[in-house]
Amino acid sequence: FHHSLDDHEKDDELDELKQEVWQLKMQSADKDRRMEEMRSRYEQMMLTVQAKEGALGSLQQRLVAVEKAKKQSEAALEEKLKEKDRMIAIMEQLAAGGKLQAHVGALPMGTQSVDIDIPSFEFDVRSLTKISSCVGVQWRAFGRLLGYTNSELEDYNRLEANSEKTYQLISAWRDKLGRRATAQLLLQACDDIGVKGAVEDKLGLQ
């Protein structure tokens, strides 16, 4: 009888051990599953970080390209403004129309004098309206060539039509410069934005 009881107790202990082993295996499997989930999440996070770093690098390259283009544009505009100032200095010698005595320096035979035919037109409403219609959407660049600052141009942006903005810019520029506001300076500004040919056609200067 005692021998049978001992066997029964051993069987119970063995069952308990098996149960504990099974629980340990389940806990180990659960830990493995959690570790795999954490590993997968980590890999996804690394892929996300790499994608963001790539996007950031691309954005930085675009910003560098934009900044370079901006500097080139500013340099080109500065050169045009300098050219405009040189034109003003020359045109101050010019009357309302006719010919300009231009001096050509730095020549081997010394300074020479030549006659240059300069197209001219009256600053009337009809002429200014025709010029304004040709300038169109380029009114800001046109205004800068006439000497306006960005803040001054914003005052004209409230006007609806681009042609009206240009018309008012020319009118104010003419009032400000007086006799120095010549047709030749205006045509030079038109040439700088690529509409001189259209302007001359409309004004019948060709």
VOPAGU-2260 file (C-alpha; in pm, 1 decimal, decimal comma):
REM VOPAGU-2260
SITE   aa  ch    i         X         Y         Z
SITE  PHE   A    0       0,0       0,0       0,0
SITE  HIS   A    1     280,9     240,6      88,7
SITE  HIS   A    2     456,3     160,5    -233,4
SITE  SER   A    3     143,7     245,5    -433,7
SITE  LEU   A    4     108,4     576,4    -247,7
SITE  ASP   A    5     466,6     677,1    -318,9
SITE  ASP   A    6     415,5     605,1    -687,2
SITE  HIS   A    7     107,0     821,2    -689,2
SITE  GLU   A    8     290,3    1110,4    -524,6
SITE  LYS   A    9     575,4    1078,5    -773,1
SITE  ASP   A   10     328,9    1088,5   -1060,0
SITE  ASP   A   11     178,3    1407,4    -916,4
SITE  GLU   A   12     522,6    1565,6    -883,2
SITE  LEU   A   13     605,8    1462,0   -1235,5
SITE  ASP   A   14     284,0    1618,1   -1363,4
SITE  GLU   A   15     365,7    1937,8   -1176,3
SITE  LEU   A   16     713,3    1944,1   -1325,9
SITE  LYS   A   17     570,3    1888,5   -1671,9
SITE  GLN   A   18     323,7    2170,7   -1609,0
SITE  GLU   A   19     605,3    2403,0   -1498,0
SITE  VAL   A   20     814,9    2304,1   -1800,2
SITE  TRP   A   21     519,8    2372,7   -2030,1
SITE  GLN   A   22     461,6    2715,3   -1866,9
SITE  LEU   A   23     831,3    2798,4   -1904,4
SITE  LYS   A   24     817,7    2700,6   -2271,0
SITE  MET   A   25     508,6    2917,4   -2321,7
SITE  GLN   A   26     678,5    3211,4   -2147,3
SITE  SER   A   27     988,8    3159,4   -2362,8
SITE  ALA   A   28     778,9    3148,5   -2680,0
SITE  ASP   A   29     597,6    3464,5   -2571,6
SITE  LYS   A   30     930,9    3638,5   -2509,5
SITE  ASP   A   31    1055,9    3525,6   -2850,0
SITE  ARG   A   32     740,8    3663,4   -3010,9
SITE  ARG   A   33     781,3    3995,6   -2832,9
SITE  MET   A   34    1148,0    4011,7   -2929,2
SITE  GLU   A   35    1055,7    3948,5   -3292,6
SITE  GLU   A   36     792,7    4223,1   -3279,1
SITE  MET   A   37    1043,8    4464,6   -3125,5
SITE  ARG   A   38    1301,0    4373,1   -3390,0
SITE  SER   A   39    1046,2    4431,1   -3666,3
SITE  ARG   A   40     944,6    4768,6   -3520,4
SITE  TYR   A   41    1309,8    4868,0   -3490,1
SITE  GLU   A   42    1374,5    4781,0   -3855,3
SITE  GLN   A   43    1068,5    4983,7   -3959,8
SITE  MET   A   44    1187,1    5279,1   -3753,5
SITE  MET   A   45    1531,7    5260,5   -3913,5
SITE  LEU   A   46    1374,9    5254,2   -4260,7
SITE  THR   A   47    1163,5    5557,4   -4169,1
SITE  VAL   A   48    1468,7    5742,6   -4036,1
SITE  GLN   A   49    1665,4    5663,7   -4351,5
SITE  ALA   A   50    1377,1    5783,2   -4570,4
SITE  LYS   A   51    1353,6    6108,6   -4373,7
SITE  GLU   A   52    1729,5    6159,5   -4394,5
SITE  GLY   A   53    1712,4    6105,6   -4770,2
SITE  ALA   A   54    1426,1    6354,6   -4802,6
SITE  LEU   A   55    1614,9    6604,7   -4587,1
SITE  GLY   A   56    1925,7    6566,7   -4802,0
SITE  SER   A   57    1720,6    6620,9   -5116,1
SITE  LEU   A   58    1557,2    6928,0   -4962,9
SITE  GLN   A   59    1894,6    7070,8   -4865,4
SITE  GLN   A   60    2021,1    7021,5   -5220,5
SITE  ARG   A   61    1712,9    7201,7   -5355,9
SITE  LEU   A   62    1765,0    7487,5   -5110,6
SITE  VAL   A   63    2128,6    7520,1   -5220,1
SITE  ALA   A   64    2020,7    7523,9   -5585,7
SITE  VAL   A   65    1751,6    7786,0   -5514,5
SITE  GLU   A   66    1997,9    8003,9   -5323,4
SITE  LYS   A   67    2248,9    7978,1   -5607,9
SITE  ALA   A   68    1984,2    8071,4   -5865,0
SITE  LYS   A   69    1875,1    8362,8   -5644,9
SITE  LYS   A   70    2231,4    8497,1   -5622,8
SITE  GLN   A   71    2275,0    8464,1   -5998,6
SITE  SER   A   72    1947,2    8647,2   -6057,3
SITE  GLU   A   73    2044,6    8923,6   -5814,4
SITE  ALA   A   74    2383,7    8958,3   -5983,4
SITE  ALA   A   75    2219,0    8982,8   -6326,5
SITE  LEU   A   76    1972,2    9241,8   -6199,7
SITE  GLU   A   77    2252,8    9440,2   -6037,4
SITE  GLU   A   78    2439,2    9445,1   -6367,8
SITE  LYS   A   79    2127,2    9567,6   -6546,7
SITE  LEU   A   80    2079,8    9841,7   -6287,7
SITE  LYS   A   81    2439,6    9950,9   -6337,2
SITE  GLU   A   82    2379,9    9958,3   -6710,9
SITE  LYS   A   83    2068,7   10165,2   -6651,3
SITE  ASP   A   84    2269,5   10414,5   -6444,2
SITE  ARG   A   85    2522,2   10440,6   -6727,1
SITE  MET   A   86    2238,3   10501,3   -6970,3
SITE  ILE   A   87    2096,4   10773,7   -6746,5
SITE  ALA   A   88    2433,0   10949,2   -6740,3
SITE  ILE   A   89    2443,7   10939,2   -7120,6
SITE  MET   A   90    2079,4   11027,4   -7177,3
SITE  GLU   A   91    2100,0   11334,3   -6954,5
SITE  GLN   A   92    2283,2   11489,9   -7248,7
SITE  LEU   A   93    1999,7   11404,3   -7482,4
SITE  ALA   A   94    1719,8   11639,2   -7576,0
SITE  ALA   A   95    1364,9   11520,9   -7634,3
SITE  GLY   A   96    1466,7   11350,8   -7963,5
SITE  GLY   A   97    1713,2   11355,1   -8249,0
SITE  LYS   A   98    2078,0   11249,5   -8228,9
SITE  LEU   A   99    2315,0   11187,2   -7944,9
SITE  GLN   A  100    2685,3   11266,9   -7960,0
SITE  ALA   A  101    2843,3   10951,6   -7816,9
SITE  HIS   A  102    3212,5   10934,4   -7731,6
SITE  VAL   A  103    3395,2   10610,2   -7798,4
SITE  GLY   A  104    3698,9   10592,5   -7570,8
SITE  ALA   A  105    3996,9   10358,2   -7533,6
SITE  LEU   A  106    4062,1   10341,3   -7908,2
SITE  PRO   A  107    4415,6   10327,8   -8053,1
SITE  MET   A  108    4365,0   10648,7   -8253,3
SITE  GLY   A  109    4225,6   10835,8   -7951,7
SITE  THR   A  110    3875,5   10945,5   -7866,0
SITE  GLN   A  111    3630,7   10953,3   -8152,0
SITE  SER   A  112    3285,0   11101,6   -8186,3
SITE  VAL   A  113    2996,2   10931,2   -8367,8
SITE  ASP   A  114    2631,9   11014,9   -8432,5
SITE  ILE   A  115    2379,8   10760,0   -8310,7
SITE  ASP   A  116    2017,8   10771,2   -8425,3
SITE  ILE   A  117    1792,5   10736,9   -8121,4
SITE  PRO   A  118    1421,8   10650,2   -8164,9
SITE  SER   A  119    1188,3   10878,7   -7974,4
SITE  PHE   A  120     819,4   10919,2   -7895,4
SITE  GLU   A  121     592,2   11147,1   -7696,5
SITE  PHE   A  122     499,3   11059,2   -7337,9
SITE  ASP   A  123     127,7   11078,9   -7409,3
SITE  VAL   A  124    -153,2   10854,9   -7284,7
SITE  ARG   A  125    -168,2   10654,0   -7606,8
SITE  SER   A  126     205,5   10574,6   -7610,5
SITE  LEU   A  127     217,8   10482,5   -7243,2
SITE  THR   A  128     -89,5   10261,1   -7280,0
SITE  LYS   A  129      73,8   10071,7   -7565,9
SITE  ILE   A  130     395,8   10025,0   -7370,5
SITE  SER   A  131     204,4    9907,6   -7063,2
SITE  SER   A  132      17,1    9645,3   -7262,4
SITE  CYS   A  133     347,6    9501,1   -7388,4
SITE  VAL   A  134     510,4    9482,7   -7043,8
SITE  GLY   A  135     223,3    9277,5   -6896,7
SITE  VAL   A  136     317,4    9033,3   -6620,9
SITE  GLN   A  137     678,1    9154,3   -6618,7
SITE  TRP   A  138     578,5    9480,7   -6452,1
SITE  ARG   A  139     784,1    9403,1   -6137,9
SITE  ALA   A  140    1109,5    9346,6   -6328,2
SITE  PHE   A  141    1029,5    9650,5   -6541,1
SITE  GLY   A  142     975,0    9860,6   -6227,2
SITE  ARG   A  143    1306,7    9752,1   -6076,4
SITE  LEU   A  144    1484,2    9859,3   -6395,4
SITE  LEU   A  145    1323,4   10200,3   -6355,8
SITE  GLY   A  146    1469,1   10224,3   -6005,1
SITE  TYR   A  147    1176,6   10115,1   -5787,7
SITE  THR   A  148    1239,6    9918,5   -5468,2
SITE  ASN   A  149    1044,2    9604,5   -5375,2
SITE  SER   A  150     850,9    9792,5   -5106,9
SITE  GLU   A  151     759,5   10065,6   -5355,4
SITE  LEU   A  152     641,0    9804,3   -5605,3
SITE  GLU   A  153     408,9    9655,8   -5341,6
SITE  ASP   A  154     218,5    9986,3   -5340,7
SITE  TYR   A  155     131,2    9928,2   -5707,0
SITE  ASN   A  156      39,5    9562,7   -5656,1
SITE  ARG   A  157    -299,1    9669,1   -5521,1
SITE  LEU   A  158    -399,2    9768,3   -5875,1
SITE  GLU   A  159    -582,0    9487,1   -6051,7
SITE  ALA   A  160    -459,9    9497,6   -6411,9
SITE  ASN   A  161     -88,3    9453,8   -6489,8
SITE  SER   A  162    -112,0    9711,3   -6765,7
SITE  GLU   A  163    -247,5    9966,4   -6516,9
SITE  LYS   A  164      39,9    9889,3   -6275,8
SITE  THR   A  165     291,1    9951,8   -6552,8
SITE  TYR   A  166     114,0   10269,0   -6666,1
SITE  GLN   A  167     122,0   10414,2   -6314,8
SITE  LEU   A  168     486,8   10310,4   -6269,5
SITE  ILE   A  169     588,0   10495,1   -6585,8
SITE  SER   A  170     381,0   10801,6   -6495,7
SITE  ALA   A  171     533,6   10828,1   -6146,6
SITE  TRP   A  172     883,0   10762,9   -6286,7
SITE  ARG   A  173     838,8   11040,6   -6546,0
SITE  ASP   A  174     713,2   11282,7   -6281,2
SITE  LYS   A  175    1006,7   11201,2   -6055,0
SITE  LEU   A  176    1285,1   11232,0   -6314,9
SITE  GLY   A  177    1137,7   11515,0   -6518,2
SITE  ARG   A  178    1352,2   11583,9   -6827,0
SITE  ARG   A  179    1579,3   11294,0   -6736,2
SITE  ALA   A  180    1291,7   11052,3   -6800,2
SITE  THR   A  181    1363,7   10999,6   -7168,5
SITE  ALA   A  182    1207,5   10769,1   -7424,3
SITE  GLN   A  183    1545,1   10602,4   -7468,8
SITE  LEU   A  184    1565,9   10501,8   -7101,5
SITE  LEU   A  185    1217,3   10358,3   -7122,6
SITE  LEU   A  186    1304,0   10161,3   -7436,2
SITE  GLN   A  187    1621,0   10033,7   -7267,2
SITE  ALA   A  188    1411,5    9896,1   -6980,3
SITE  CYS   A  189    1177,4    9735,4   -7234,9
SITE  ASP   A  190    1478,7    9581,2   -7407,2
SITE  ASP   A  191    1605,9    9438,1   -7078,0
SITE  ILE   A  192    1282,4    9244,3   -7024,1
SITE  GLY   A  193    1259,5    9139,5   -7390,4
SITE  VAL   A  194     962,4    9347,4   -7511,6
SITE  LYS   A  195    1139,7    9628,1   -7696,5
SITE  GLY   A  196    1052,1    9485,7   -8039,2
SITE  ALA   A  197     682,1    9462,9   -7952,0
SITE  VAL   A  198     686,7    9816,3   -7812,0
SITE  GLU   A  199     855,2    9960,0   -8118,9
SITE  ASP   A  200     603,4    9781,6   -8340,4
SITE  LYS   A  201     310,6    9930,1   -8150,4
SITE  LEU   A  202     464,7   10275,7   -8145,7
SITE  GLY   A  203     565,3   10257,7   -8512,8
SITE  LEU   A  204     933,1   10316,3   -8439,3
SITE  GLN   A  205    1071,6   10044,9   -8666,8
